[in-house]
Amino acid sequence: MNKLGDKTVSLTEKHDQLRRELDFFLPELPQVASMPRDVTAVLEFIHHHIFESSLDVNTVKRGCRIKNNNISTRFRVVLGLGIREYIERLRLYAASRILRDRRFEIYLIAMAVGYDHQETFCRAFRRHFGHPPSHRVES
């Protein structure tokens, strides 16, 4: 058990609190109404599974029953990012929001947003934001 604020909190309670924090992020995801049908299907699948660690390009293709590789190109043309980059960007943005108040350990945030390993999360975070997740940025 660890301290979170003034009370003792179990790992399960922290996980539940992180899930609630991430639920606030979901309504902010881009709307998919005016996009091509296949790209819309991919976006909806990603948005529904964004914080699952198993989500990757192949999982998206299987989940949307897409057999060809053209969807990656179409996705990039419509959104300006590849599928992998889009997933990473959403996860890192959600993590950065949670990191602002410093209530949770970095490894818990990494797992909550879909990373299996803290090191992978930290590398991606540094690549995207230019500093590690432990770096305090004053807003």
RANOR-V834362 format. One line per field, one symbol per residue. ss: DSSP state (@ for helix, = for strand, . for the rest). Layout:
ss->???
This chain:
ss->.===..===.@@@@@@@@@@@@@@@@..........@@@@@@@@@@@@@.......@@@@@@@......@@@@@@@@@@...@@@@@@@@@@@@@@@@@......@@@@@@@.....@@@@@@@@@@@@..........
